[in-house]
Amino acid sequence: MSWIARIVACALAVSVPAGCAYRLDGKVVDGFGSATVGRTDDADARRGGIGGATVELVRDAGTMNRSVAARATSGSDGRFTLDVQGFGAGWMEERWQVRVRRNGCENVESELSLPSSTSGRLLIVTMARGRSTPFREPDTAGSLIDEARQYERSPTGDRP
């Protein structure tokens, strides 16, 4: 192999994995139960954290194709990092579901859009004290055909 081919192969090997990763930092704090993308200098970001919370980022949450794109556990200071390996995270127009669960706290399940730039941004999750439950899963009793039918147009041009 020539030296030019080796340089090109090395450049591709380094750039391909680096281009697919998306990293979003976050913090779990005591509050009323929500998940929002804020700034690292927001008042909620400076509050004391809740450790031991499981944070999941779900792609295509309402479909049969849903998948957990990232999972993390908050540290003793409440901080966590979600590393998303999925294509298009942060720049495609799509909604993501954030699910957070911890014993002694009520679950948080919220939809949001990921910021295109994570610089200076923070996923702030507020959790209320209470009883945790298993995460809700969407009904998957339907088939792929049933899911496709929801997008069909009726003869009058309306969607069902």
Disulfide bonds with the S-S distance in Angstrom:
none
